[in-house]
Amino acid sequence: MKDFINIATVFSGIGAPEQALHKMGVKHNIVFACDNGEVEIKKDVDEIKAEIASLNNDEANEYIKSIYSKSGKHNYMKDSYFANYDINEKNWYEDIRFLDGKPYKGKVDILVGGSPCQSFSIIGKRAGLEDTRGTLFYDYARLIKEIKPKVFIYENVPGMLTHDKGNTWKVINSVFDSLGYKVYKSLLNAKDFGIPQDRQRLFVVGFKDKNVNFEFPQPINLTTKFFDYLEANNDVEVKHYLGKKGFEFVTNPKYRNRARINPEIIQTQKANQQFNWNGDFVFVPYEEIANNEKILERAYVSEWNGRRGVIRQLTYRECLRLMGFSDDFNVVVPNVPAYRQAGNSIVVNVLEAIYKKIFEAVNIYED
Ligand SMILES: C[S@@+](CC[C@H](N)C(=O)[O-])C[C@H]1O[C@@H](n2cnc3c(N)ncnc32)[C@H](O)[C@@H]1O
């Protein structure tokens, strides 16, 4: 019996699964993580696979990294990941398509990942792993087969269930059922797990041990509101305050579905939420910033709901808080990728609740 958990993640992003263990104070070792930072490479996938076929694992990893570095695009996801988690370069992979799970067989307790949703648009209709070939979901399922983790957690948007009139889910569901795991599926909403964000996601949890009895966590009452997650207005950089055009856009009733001001529960955070004035905004009464010349220089002062004041975007620290990340999470990337990374993540509190139930159901520390 060991006293830590071996976790591996793919589509790792800013590591919500790792952050959940960190917040819970659960000792863990990161076996590997993998994320290409949404960088596209031009070279043919099959050609690369042929090139790495004769290389050992470390050589293949280095070769794939060299291809990515030649793309000229920067992997900001890797920057965020390395600034927050304990991982060696050789355990970081750029691209799941070239990640061989076989060297990790039996070495992972929990494998977590949610493939990007654009990847299921080409799934066929026959139902079977081969039918998902060419999608990133295929590689996720392949890794489960190769690694055989004790438990896997898969996350995706609810649209996966209805895409292509339900055919996509039929195929994906049949693949999950064919892995030889005991599989549980449920839709969970972040607002039912302590975070005031209306974000529903599909979670699939699978156990290698088929005798396990698992139950998804039950909803808990929400005791916090949007306002509890905000930074002090005077601490917020002035760039976040809206000028005239922005103020008029977000207060226009026509755009209420796109932009909301001072909601109790925010809408689902999106990767591009802070552009074109989409997402959730904070109204700050004039009295609160009346002495702050810098803000008044930049911000447009007008009326909203019968009160005079200014409006600002959420800061990325606030976005991270509303995804369940604690304030010790280091932000080391520029504005645009910072918002994008927060919006793409999994709500950490939901993962914490799922982990608790997993740890009740299975002895995760068993060798
Ligand atoms: C929806 S996000 C998941 C974010 C993550 N769950 C988190 O906690 O932040 C999907 C991620 O898949 C990554 N990705 C896309 N294609 C990939 C590939 N071929 N190999 C590895 N990662 C990939 C993207 O960069 C993105 O970070």
The ligand as an SDF file (V2000), in Angstrom:
LIG
                    3D

 27 29  0  0  0  0  0  0  0  0999 V2000
  -11.5720   21.5150  -23.2030 C   0  0  0  0  0  0  0  0  0  0  0  0
   -9.8670   21.7180  -22.9170 S   0  0  0  0  0  0  0  0  0  0  0  0
   -9.5860   20.7960  -21.4350 C   0  0  0  0  0  0  0  0  0  0  0  0
   -8.9820   21.5980  -20.3070 C   0  0  0  0  0  0  0  0  0  0  0  0
   -8.6500   20.8590  -18.9990 C   0  0  0  0  0  0  0  0  0  0  0  0
   -9.6280   19.8780  -18.6790 N   0  0  0  0  0  0  0  0  0  0  0  0
   -8.3880   21.7890  -17.8090 C   0  0  0  0  0  0  0  0  0  0  0  0
   -8.5980   21.4150  -16.6560 O   0  0  0  0  0  0  0  0  0  0  0  0
   -7.9510   22.9210  -17.9760 O   0  0  0  0  0  0  0  0  0  0  0  0
   -9.1720   20.7160  -24.1590 C   0  0  0  0  0  0  0  0  0  0  0  0
   -7.6590   20.7470  -24.2000 C   0  0  0  0  0  0  0  0  0  0  0  0
   -7.1980   19.8110  -25.1880 O   0  0  0  0  0  0  0  0  0  0  0  0
   -5.9990   20.3160  -25.7290 C   0  0  0  0  0  0  0  0  0  0  0  0
   -5.6980   19.5910  -26.9940 N   0  0  0  0  0  0  0  0  0  0  0  0
   -6.2500   19.7700  -28.2190 C   0  0  0  0  0  0  0  0  0  0  0  0
   -5.7260   18.9080  -29.1100 N   0  0  0  0  0  0  0  0  0  0  0  0
   -4.8100   18.1370  -28.4410 C   0  0  0  0  0  0  0  0  0  0  0  0
   -3.9340   17.0750  -28.8120 C   0  0  0  0  0  0  0  0  0  0  0  0
   -3.8910   16.6170  -30.0620 N   0  0  0  0  0  0  0  0  0  0  0  0
   -3.1430   16.5270  -27.8640 N   0  0  0  0  0  0  0  0  0  0  0  0
   -3.1720   17.0090  -26.5850 C   0  0  0  0  0  0  0  0  0  0  0  0
   -3.9760   18.0160  -26.1810 N   0  0  0  0  0  0  0  0  0  0  0  0
   -4.7960   18.5790  -27.0830 C   0  0  0  0  0  0  0  0  0  0  0  0
   -6.2600   21.7980  -25.8760 C   0  0  0  0  0  0  0  0  0  0  0  0
   -5.0750   22.5400  -25.9040 O   0  0  0  0  0  0  0  0  0  0  0  0
   -7.0870   22.0830  -24.5950 C   0  0  0  0  0  0  0  0  0  0  0  0
   -6.2700   22.5150  -23.5470 O   0  0  0  0  0  0  0  0  0  0  0  0
  1  2  1  0
  2  3  1  0
  2 10  1  0
  3  4  1  0
  4  5  1  0
  5  6  1  0
  5  7  1  0
  7  8  2  0
  7  9  1  0
 10 11  1  0
 11 12  1  0
 11 26  1  0
 12 13  1  0
 13 14  1  0
 13 24  1  0
 14 15  1  0
 14 23  1  0
 15 16  2  0
 16 17  1  0
 17 18  1  0
 17 23  2  0
 18 19  1  0
 18 20  2  0
 20 21  1  0
 21 22  2  0
 22 23  1  0
 24 25  1  0
 24 26  1  0
 26 27  1  0
M  CHG  2   2   1   9  -1
M  END
$$$$
